[in-house]
Amino acid sequence: MKRPELLRPLQAVLDALRSGDCTPAAFSQMARAQTVLQTTLPARYTEVLHGLLDRLESSALFAEESCSFSQRDLFDSLQLWLDKATQQLPT
């Protein structure tokens, strides 16, 4: 499977998460289920992704923004992860 096809589902769900059409829990579940993507990337990418997902799940416990968590910042970090993952995947 080529790079865009591996990342397309995760990008679509991140876009839905940003627009409010997906919950953090649903995004996290879908992202964790991307085993082909995770095994294709270097191990450190899976570690970073899981750390971001843990923070996202924790942030869902708070309403809107809190001093501890900014969902907007987490969404930006997830997008950065996707952008960097794109560069790591074989073409």
Backbone bond lengths (Angstrom), bond angles and torsions (degrees), N, CA, C in turn:
res aa  C-N    CA-C-N  psi(-1)  N-CA   C-N-CA  omega(-1)  CA-C   N-CA-C  phi
1 M - - - 1.451 - - 1.527 108.01 -
2 K 1.298 116.65 137.09 1.460 121.06 -177.51 1.517 111.33 -84.21
3 R 1.292 115.18 163.37 1.461 125.08 -175.80 1.531 113.90 -46.65
4 P 1.331 120.07 -55.11 1.466 118.72 -176.13 1.524 112.74 -62.00
5 E 1.319 116.98 -35.84 1.456 119.73 -178.46 1.521 111.83 -69.12
6 L 1.318 118.09 -33.58 1.459 120.94 178.05 1.526 112.06 -69.49
7 L 1.312 116.63 -36.34 1.460 120.83 -175.39 1.522 114.48 -93.56
8 R 1.309 117.12 -19.05 1.470 120.64 -175.39 1.533 112.87 -55.77
9 P 1.340 120.12 -47.78 1.473 118.83 -179.16 1.530 113.02 -61.71
10 L 1.304 116.88 -41.62 1.458 120.49 -179.22 1.528 110.83 -67.99
11 Q 1.322 117.70 -38.93 1.462 120.99 177.38 1.530 110.37 -64.49
12 A 1.315 117.11 -41.04 1.470 120.81 179.99 1.528 111.10 -63.19
13 V 1.318 116.73 -41.02 1.463 119.61 -179.42 1.527 110.34 -72.88
14 L 1.324 118.06 -34.21 1.468 119.99 175.35 1.529 109.87 -64.42
15 D 1.322 117.01 -40.78 1.467 120.17 176.87 1.530 110.22 -61.84
16 A 1.330 117.03 -41.10 1.468 120.96 177.92 1.525 110.87 -65.60
17 L 1.312 116.72 -37.14 1.461 121.28 178.15 1.524 109.93 -63.81
18 R 1.309 116.64 -45.98 1.472 121.05 179.14 1.531 112.00 -60.57
19 S 1.337 116.55 -36.15 1.465 120.01 -177.53 1.526 112.97 -85.90
20 G 1.329 116.62 -4.35 1.462 119.91 179.46 1.511 114.18 88.36
21 D 1.333 117.34 6.55 1.454 121.49 -179.73 1.524 112.88 -89.99
22 C 1.303 116.99 4.86 1.463 123.00 -179.76 1.523 107.29 -146.01
23 T 1.306 116.46 144.85 1.460 120.13 178.14 1.528 110.07 -88.67
24 P 1.321 116.97 156.59 1.461 118.98 174.95 1.530 112.42 -56.75
25 A 1.322 116.98 -38.42 1.470 120.24 -179.78 1.526 111.09 -64.05
26 A 1.344 116.90 -42.53 1.467 120.38 179.66 1.527 110.52 -66.73
27 F 1.324 116.76 -41.17 1.462 119.68 177.59 1.525 110.32 -61.63
28 S 1.315 115.98 -47.14 1.460 120.47 -178.47 1.521 111.34 -60.51
29 Q 1.318 116.34 -44.24 1.469 120.15 179.55 1.527 110.68 -61.41
30 M 1.318 116.43 -43.96 1.459 120.46 180.00 1.531 110.95 -65.69
31 A 1.332 116.51 -42.98 1.465 120.31 -178.90 1.525 111.23 -64.43
32 R 1.318 116.66 -41.56 1.471 119.96 179.23 1.526 112.08 -66.89
33 A 1.327 116.67 -24.43 1.464 120.92 -179.16 1.529 112.98 -80.98
34 Q 1.316 118.11 -6.18 1.468 122.28 -178.31 1.525 110.63 -80.26
35 T 1.312 117.10 63.46 1.463 121.30 -174.15 1.524 112.79 -67.57
36 V 1.322 117.93 -35.17 1.470 119.74 178.76 1.524 109.55 -63.77
37 L 1.314 116.43 -44.71 1.459 120.60 177.87 1.525 110.25 -60.13
38 Q 1.320 116.46 -47.32 1.464 120.61 -176.59 1.517 112.74 -66.01
39 T 1.324 117.77 -33.87 1.470 119.11 178.65 1.519 111.91 -79.22
40 T 1.327 117.33 -19.57 1.461 121.13 178.09 1.520 111.47 -79.26
41 L 1.327 116.34 -31.88 1.470 121.55 -179.08 1.525 110.93 -84.20
42 P 1.329 117.13 158.48 1.476 119.58 172.42 1.539 110.04 -57.81
43 A 1.312 116.67 150.00 1.468 122.50 -174.80 1.522 113.25 -55.21
44 R 1.317 117.26 -34.48 1.469 119.27 -178.10 1.526 111.73 -62.59
45 Y 1.327 118.29 -27.66 1.465 120.85 178.18 1.523 110.91 -67.18
46 T 1.312 117.29 -39.26 1.464 120.32 177.25 1.523 110.01 -65.78
47 E 1.323 117.29 -41.56 1.465 120.72 178.52 1.526 110.96 -60.41
48 V 1.316 116.68 -45.71 1.470 120.46 -179.68 1.528 110.08 -66.06
49 L 1.327 117.21 -43.74 1.461 120.31 179.53 1.522 110.70 -59.55
50 H 1.314 117.42 -46.43 1.463 120.18 -179.21 1.533 111.17 -63.87
51 G 1.320 117.28 -35.93 1.460 120.05 176.00 1.526 111.53 -64.10
52 L 1.330 116.33 -42.59 1.467 120.17 177.38 1.525 111.07 -64.77
53 L 1.324 116.28 -40.34 1.468 119.79 179.67 1.522 111.19 -66.53
54 D 1.321 117.18 -38.44 1.473 120.27 176.13 1.525 110.33 -60.46
55 R 1.315 116.76 -43.29 1.473 120.91 179.08 1.523 110.77 -66.63
56 L 1.338 117.01 -39.06 1.456 121.05 178.51 1.527 110.68 -62.90
57 E 1.325 115.68 -44.53 1.469 119.86 179.02 1.526 110.53 -63.07
58 S 1.305 116.91 -39.95 1.463 120.55 177.81 1.520 111.25 -66.35
59 S 1.328 116.79 -38.90 1.462 120.15 -178.60 1.521 111.52 -65.77
60 A 1.323 117.05 -25.48 1.462 120.44 -179.67 1.527 111.38 -67.44
61 L 1.319 117.34 -15.69 1.459 121.20 178.79 1.521 111.72 -76.05
62 F 1.339 116.35 -16.34 1.455 121.24 -178.24 1.521 109.45 -105.11
63 A 1.315 116.33 145.65 1.454 120.58 175.73 1.530 108.45 -80.15
64 E 1.338 115.06 131.93 1.466 121.59 177.91 1.526 111.44 54.98
65 E 1.320 116.32 -133.87 1.460 122.11 -179.06 1.530 108.55 -98.21
66 S 1.282 116.86 143.80 1.458 120.38 173.93 1.515 107.85 -128.21
67 C 1.308 115.52 172.00 1.459 117.73 -179.71 1.528 111.17 -68.43
68 S 1.329 116.94 -21.09 1.457 120.40 -177.77 1.532 112.51 -90.89
69 F 1.311 116.63 -32.26 1.458 120.25 -173.10 1.516 110.73 -134.88
70 S 1.291 116.60 137.42 1.450 122.22 171.39 1.521 106.54 -121.68
71 Q 1.328 116.66 110.46 1.459 118.86 179.25 1.520 110.80 -60.87
72 R 1.301 117.80 -36.75 1.464 121.00 178.97 1.534 110.03 -59.11
73 D 1.330 116.45 -44.87 1.469 119.77 177.79 1.523 111.36 -63.78
74 L 1.319 117.01 -38.44 1.465 120.18 177.71 1.525 111.03 -65.43
75 F 1.333 116.46 -41.38 1.468 119.70 177.38 1.522 110.07 -61.24
76 D 1.329 116.42 -42.17 1.467 120.55 177.79 1.526 111.20 -63.33
77 S 1.327 116.59 -39.50 1.468 120.49 178.66 1.524 110.69 -66.82
78 L 1.326 117.13 -38.27 1.465 120.38 177.05 1.526 110.61 -65.87
79 Q 1.328 117.38 -38.50 1.464 120.25 177.16 1.529 110.44 -65.35
80 L 1.314 117.03 -41.15 1.461 121.03 177.03 1.528 110.17 -61.46
81 W 1.340 116.38 -41.55 1.464 120.53 177.67 1.524 109.50 -59.84
82 L 1.335 117.18 -46.12 1.469 120.84 179.03 1.523 111.13 -61.12
83 D 1.322 116.82 -42.81 1.464 120.30 179.82 1.527 111.13 -62.18
84 K 1.313 116.59 -43.63 1.471 120.57 179.88 1.526 110.79 -69.84
85 A 1.335 116.82 -37.18 1.470 120.61 177.67 1.520 110.48 -62.56
86 T 1.311 116.97 -36.98 1.464 121.69 178.16 1.531 110.30 -57.37
87 Q 1.307 116.17 -40.90 1.460 120.86 -178.86 1.531 112.26 -71.11
88 Q 1.334 116.97 -24.32 1.467 120.68 -177.33 1.521 113.99 -86.98
89 L 1.322 116.43 -23.47 1.466 119.31 -175.82 1.515 110.77 -74.80
90 P 1.329 116.10 143.08 1.469 119.17 176.57 1.529 109.47 -66.68
91 T 1.313 115.49 148.44 1.463 120.18 -179.81 1.509 112.04 -84.72
